Structure formats: structure tokens, C-alpha cells
Amino acid sequence: MSMLGDAHGTTVLYLPREKILITGDVVSYPIPYFNLPTSQHAKSLRFLAQFDADVIIPGHGPAWHDKNYLNLEAELFESIVSQVILAEQKGLVTVPEIQKAVNVELLRVKFTHDDKDLNEQFRGAVNRIIENASREARDGRKFE
């Protein structure tokens, strides 16, 4: 499976005996890095969550000893993709309209812990993820 992080074809390494998963930039902390297509990034995260790993080493950030952050990133991408689809089905067409319609505030607090600087970074990243998801939908790629 081709992994997407902040670049196409991100390298991932799994050491089954040691139960260590090195994700590259598919998982990044504290704010997700991403690339097109947005729906594929979400699928990559869910694929990685299936590995039997006791330690997850992201491309950026600390090592994790559970899958909570990995699943949180997946939830963010999936929420954005589904909300973009709904917004477009309701007739919203411009990126700014769609950005206003997508609400991930409950997830924002889990990423930023309401830190002022991280809040700003998160909102910027979310707006770019929404733009990418909208472009993906317009280009006719499937959200699977």
C-alpha cells in the first residue's frame, strides 16, 4: 500500500518482533502533516493502526506507547473528508464556503489542548486539508 504523509510514498518500517512501528510523516505531532489525496491519508492511518505495535515512532513528535494519537489523526482526516462531501452535496462550491461548513472544534482541543499557537497552526492545517479534500472531490477521485 502506498503511504501518504507529507510526501507521496512515505517510508514506513514495522519491526514485528520488537513491536515497533516507524511511520515517517504519515503520523506527525502535534499538528498533522498531509498531502493529497486526503482520503488516502486517512486510509493509510487506519492501515497502520492494524499493526500490533507497542511503540509508534512518528515522523515528528515523541514516540507513542498506544495508538490514541494515530487514531486521532485518522479521525480528523475522516471527519474532514465526510464533511466536505456533505457540504458539496448541499451545494456549497467554493473552498471558503466549505471551510466555514466543516467543524472539527472537538478534535482541535484534543490536538492543541487549547494552546494559542497550536490553535492557529491547527486551523491553518485544517483549512489546507479541507482545500485538498475539496479538490479531491472535484477531480472525481473516490473517497473509499
Secondary structure, DSSP 8 states (H G I E B T S, - for coil): ---BSSSBT---EEETTTTEEEEEEEEESSS----S-HHHHHHHHHHHHTS--SEEEEEES--BSSSHHHHHHHHHHHHHHHHHHHHHHTT--SHHHHHHH---HHHHHHHHTT-HHHHHHHHHHHHHHHHHHHHHHHTT----
